[in-house]
Amino acid sequence: MNVGVEKDPFVRKYDVRQDYKLGRVLGKGSFAKVVLGTSLRDGSIERAVKIIDVKALSQNDVEALDLEIKTMRRVSHHNIVCLHEIYSFESSLVMVLELCKGGELFDRIVEKSHYGEHEARVAFAQMVEAIGHCHAKGVVHRDLKPENLLYADFQGPEAETLKLADFGLASLLSDRNALSTACGTPGYVSPEILTKRGYGKECDLWSLGVILYILLCGYPPFFDENNNNAAIFKLIKAGTYEFGSPYWDSVSQQAKDLVTRLLTVDPAKRISSDQVFEHPWMKTDEVANLHLPYFIDNMTKYNLRRKFRSTVLGKKKKKKKKKVVV
């Protein structure tokens, strides 16, 4: 089965091993694996090399892969994982990606002994930068979640640099037509996606609002004790959440206001990425709290539950695409 992007002159029609020494496996899925690649031209350059078995892809998978590559080639930003090269050889399509060594956003946070609104603001600003660039380039990500927010490195000058990853559900915006595919991750998906009435780039801002909420208290705004997606979707569509005491007592009113403006059910009234940077909470660092007292415990528990559930669901749905059922 041919992938449309193979006809692109950007794609190199030879074995990636001519340019990279392939090392240990970094991750593995049903149709692809990611390995460490070291440049044969410059041994100091390391990449994440994603090797896709094209023969194993369905027609829908092929179309999704084409779209993923198109969206990644359209964006170029310090806070977005870079697609460096593409190779097509025999039955494999290979994407050579920027290697992020610093781990996931939430994993890094739970290691902190002190955490306050300043730390939340620094991380959040980088996410908004990335999404703002995507939207300016006509790309909507559609799957903003902790797993897709990675630190560039554990130490050095890039240790605090966040990168937006995984454009597997991204799409291109059109002035003529709204997006309609129901996709995303339960808990982070926007109400307009769930109602199937068409949606646009505003869905990413809702997901950013969910992440900001978690960055300030350590637990999600929309959840169900039994992990019932239908119950979670009902809360999302109604925009039902609260700033519960005592967990939000130490959070500034400005921070709460920004969360509220992002978690606005009507996308037409939701704040945009440009407007986020004009919000008072983003423009000042004069906050009362230096440490949010309940945050680390809450975040540690939430992060463990999130990873456990992801592992369980991964085993159950090993051969299924990640897609919201609405």
N, C-alpha and C positions, 0 to 999 in steps of 0.2 A: 504493500500500500504506500503510495507516494505522499509525502508531506510537502505542501505547497511551497514552503520556504526553501526547499532544496534547490529551486530554480533561481534563487537569489544569488547574485554574484558575490555577496558578502560571505556566503557559505563556502568553506574549504572542502574540496572533494577528495580528501585523502585521510588516512588514519591519524587520529589525534596523537598517537604514540610517536609520530615523527617529530612532534613539537613538545610533548610532555611525557615525563616519566610518571606512570600511574602507581600510586601507593595504596595505603590502607583504605578500607571502605568507611565512609563517614555516615552513610545512611542507605537504606534500601527500601524499595517499594515493589508493587506488583509488576510494573513494566520498566522500571528504571532503578539505577543505583548511582550514588554519588561517591566518588573516590577523591583522594587527595592527589592533585597533579602538581608536579614540579617542573618548571620551564627548563627545557634542555638548552635554551639560549642563555638564560640567566638563572642559575641554580638557586638564587635567593628568592625568586618569585614563586609563590604557591597559590594555587587556585582550587576551587571546588569544581570537579569535573562530573557533570551529570550525563550518564550514558543511558540512552533510551532505546529499547528494543522496538523498532518500528513495526516489525511483523506482528507483535502481540497487541497492537493498538486497534481499537474499533474505529469506525468512521468518525464517531463523535469525539473520540480521544484525539484523532488526527487534527480535527478542526480546532479543538481546544488548544493543542500544542502550537498550531500555527498562530492562533490568537495570542497565546502567551509570549511567543517570540516577537511578534509584531509590537506588542505593548512594551516589552522590555527594551526593544531597539529604539522606541520613540522617546524614552526617558533617559536622562543623564544628570545625576545629582549626587552630591556628597553623602546624602542620607538615604540613598537607594542602592541596593546591591547591583553591581554592574555586570552586564552580559558582555564578556570580552570577545569571545569567538564562538563560531558554530562550525561543526564538522559533520559531513555526511559521507559515510563510508560503509559499503556493503549493507547490512541490515540495521545499522545503528545511526542515530542522530545524537550528536554530542554537543552539549552546551557548556562552555567554559565560563564559570562565574567567579565573581569576587569571593574570596574566602573570608568568612567572619569567624574569628577565633574566640570572641569574647562571651559567647553564650547568650541566652535569652534575657530579655529585659527583666522579667519577674524573678528569674533565678539570681540575677545580680543584686536586685533590691533586697531580697531576704537575707543576704549576707551582710547587710549594713547594720551597724550597731546603733546608729543615729539616722533618722530619716524625717525630713520635714517638707514643707511646701516648695522650698527652693529646689530640692532634688527632683520633685515631681515636675516642676516647671521646666527645668533643664531638659529632662527626657521628653516631656510633652511637646516642647517647642520644636524639637527635631522631627517628631512625627508629623506635626502640622506643616513643617517645611517640605517634607517628602510628599505629603498628600497634595499640598498646594502646587507643587511642581507637576505632579501627575495630572491634576485637573487642568493646569495651564497647557499641557501637551495633549489634552483630549483623552486622557486615560482615567478610568475609574477602577480602583483596586478590588473592591467588593468582598475582601476577606481579611480585614484588619483584625488581628488578634495577637495575643502575647507571643505565640510560636513564630510569628512572622516579623517580630521586632528583635533584631540581633545587634549585639555590640561588636564593633570591628575588631577589638582586641582586648586582652585581659590587662595589658600594661602598655606603657609608652604613650606617645602623643594621640593615638586613636582609641585609647582605653574608654573614653566617655562618648565616643561617636556611635550613635544608633543608626542602623541600616534597616530599611523596609525591604522585606524579601517576599518570595513566593507570589508570582503574578499568574498562577495557574487558574484563577477565577477572574482575572482582570478582563476588562473589555474596553472598546473604543467608544467614545461619546459621539453622538450625532446630533446636529441641530434639528434634524427632521423627525427622528424617532427616539422615544424613550426606551430604556432598557426594560426587559420584561422577565428575564430568566430568574427563577427563584433559587438563589444560591447564597452561600455564606456559612457562618457558624452560629448555632444556637447560643443565645445570650448576647451576641454582638451584632446580630443582623438587625436592620432598621425596619420600622413598621411598614413603610411603603413597599418594601420588598415582599413582606408577608401578605399584604392586601392585594397584590398582583394587579395594581392599577398603572403600572409603569413607574419608572424611577430614574434618577440621574445621579450626578456626583454627590448630591447631598447625603446619600446613604453612607459614604465614607465618614462624614462629619459626625453622624450618629454613632458609628463604631468608635470614633475617637472619644466621644463623650462617655461611652461605656468604659473605655480604658482609663480616661482621666478620673472617673469616679473610683475605679479600683486603685489607682495610684494615690488617692487621697485617704482611703479608708481600709483597703486591703481585702475587700470582698465585692462581688458584682451587684449592680443595681437590680437586675432581673434574675431571679433564681427560684427553684422549686426544690424542696427537701428531697423529693423522690426523683429528681432529675427528669421530670415529665416535660418534654418539649412543648406539648400543647398548652400546658399551664404557663410556661415561660413565654410563649408566643402571645398568649392572651394579655399578659402584663405589658409586653412590649407594645402591642397595638394600642393599648390604652394609655401608655406612658406612665404606668403606675410604679413608682419607686419612692423612697423617702431618705432623708438624711437622719438616720436613727441615732439616738443618744445611747451611750456616751461616746460612740465612735466618731461622730462628726462634731462634737462639742468644741474641739480644738482647731477645727478647720475654719479658715477665714470666710467671711460672707462673700468676698469677691470670688473666691474659688468655687463656692457653691453656686453663685450666679452664672459662672461660665459653664458649669456642668448643666445647669438648667437650660441655658441657651442652646447647648448642643443636643441635649435629650428632649428636643421639642418635636412632638409627633408630626406636625405639619411641616414638611420639608421646605415649603415656601417661606416659613418664618424662622427656620433654623439658621443659626449663624454660619457664615462661610469661613473658609480658611483665612482669607485676608482679614475678615472682621475679627477672627480669633486674636490676631496679633495686635489689634487695636483695643482689645479688652483690657481694662485696668489691671486685672490679675497678671496678665502677661507682660505688662509694661512697668511693673514695680517689683522690687524684691523686699519691700518693707512689710513683712508679715510678722505677726506677733509670735507665732510658734517657731521654735528651732527644732522641735521634735514632736511627732505625732505619736502619743503614748500607746495607742492600741494597734497601730498600723502593722508592725513587724509580726506580731502574733497572728493577727488576722490574715495577713498576706501569706505567711508560712503555711497555715492550714489550707487556705484557698489554693495555693500553688500545688500542694501535695494532692489535694482532691482532683484538681484539674489534670494533673499528669497521670493519676491513677485511672481516671475515667477515660482519658485519651488512649491509654494502653489497652484497656478493656474493649473500647469501641474499635480500636485498630485491629484487634484480633477477630472481632465479630464481623467487621466489614472490610476485611483485607483486600477483597477484590472489587470493592465498590468505590465509585468516585465520591469525594466529599461534597455533599449537596444537601441543603436544607429540604426537608419534606414538609410542605405546608398545605 
